[in-house]
Amino acid sequence: MDLGLGLGLGLVDGLPEALASLTVPTRVTSSGSHEKMRHILGRTGPYDSFAGRIHSASEVAHGKPAPDLFLYAARRMGADPAACAVVEDSGPGVAAARTAGTRAFGSGGPTPAERLQGPGTVVFDDMRALPGLLTRR
């Protein structure tokens, strides 16, 4: 899951509630460095809850929009990418999720919804809706 955290933005509205409601294994993936994620996630709160389940594009050959990072995270979970879901807030991230063969969820906000839409992608604008969306097929 790319949390869509930006410098100075803090947590996406509704994310703490969504994370607390999830009953599926989760991971954080980011194009940012581990140092950046440690700083941002540590400052906003969820770093400790994701310890050992945070992946950076620095761990793979190609970053987004290549699927490498999501395929790597799925492998580390021992999961088939087709059984995984990716929550993204960027066009390149949604493209990477589609290419990886995962279910793609485009979280509106910093990126206009039309840049996230496409085949096999559910676009939503309230993070609190995520747990319910994940259970739908």
Solvent accessible surface area in square Angstrom, and as a share of the most:
residue,aa,sasa,rsa
1,M,23,0.10
2,D,23,0.12
3,L,8,0.04
4,G,11,0.11
5,L,33,0.16
6,G,17,0.16
7,L,122,0.61
8,G,67,0.64
9,L,124,0.62
10,G,19,0.18
11,L,49,0.24
12,V,42,0.24
13,D,107,0.55
14,G,3,0.03
15,L,0,0.00
16,P,68,0.43
17,E,88,0.40
18,A,1,0.00
19,L,37,0.19
20,A,90,0.70
21,S,63,0.41
22,L,26,0.13
23,T,135,0.79
24,V,80,0.46
25,P,106,0.67
26,T,24,0.14
27,R,33,0.12
28,V,4,0.03
29,T,1,0.01
30,S,20,0.13
31,S,73,0.47
32,G,14,0.13
33,S,55,0.36
34,H,65,0.29
35,E,126,0.57
36,K,87,0.37
37,M,11,0.05
38,R,120,0.44
39,H,103,0.46
40,I,6,0.03
41,L,1,0.01
42,G,45,0.44
43,R,122,0.44
44,T,31,0.18
45,G,53,0.51
46,P,13,0.08
47,Y,56,0.21
48,D,121,0.63
49,S,72,0.46
50,F,6,0.03
51,A,64,0.49
52,G,68,0.65
53,R,75,0.27
54,I,18,0.09
55,H,3,0.01
56,S,1,0.01
57,A,17,0.13
58,S,89,0.58
59,E,64,0.29
60,V,28,0.16
61,A,88,0.68
62,H,115,0.51
63,G,31,0.30
64,K,34,0.14
65,P,85,0.53
66,A,25,0.19
67,P,26,0.16
68,D,36,0.19
69,L,1,0.00
70,F,8,0.03
71,L,54,0.27
72,Y,41,0.16
73,A,8,0.07
74,A,3,0.02
75,R,159,0.58
76,R,125,0.46
77,M,65,0.29
78,G,73,0.70
79,A,33,0.26
80,D,88,0.46
81,P,34,0.21
82,A,62,0.48
83,A,74,0.57
84,C,21,0.12
85,A,37,0.29
86,V,7,0.04
87,V,4,0.03
88,E,2,0.01
89,D,23,0.12
90,S,34,0.22
91,G,22,0.21
92,P,71,0.45
93,G,0,0.00
94,V,1,0.01
95,A,34,0.27
96,A,0,0.00
97,A,0,0.00
98,R,77,0.28
99,T,92,0.54
100,A,10,0.08
101,G,44,0.43
102,T,14,0.08
103,R,54,0.20
104,A,1,0.01
105,F,2,0.01
106,G,0,0.00
107,S,7,0.05
108,G,14,0.14
109,G,64,0.62
110,P,94,0.59
111,T,19,0.11
112,P,56,0.35
113,A,41,0.32
114,E,125,0.56
115,R,167,0.61
116,L,0,0.00
117,Q,110,0.49
118,G,33,0.31
119,P,112,0.71
120,G,68,0.66
121,T,22,0.13
122,V,65,0.37
123,V,44,0.25
124,F,18,0.08
125,D,127,0.66
126,D,57,0.29
127,M,8,0.04
128,R,112,0.41
129,A,45,0.35
130,L,0,0.00
131,P,25,0.16
132,G,37,0.36
133,L,21,0.11
134,L,30,0.15
135,T,115,0.67
136,R,156,0.57
137,R,222,0.81
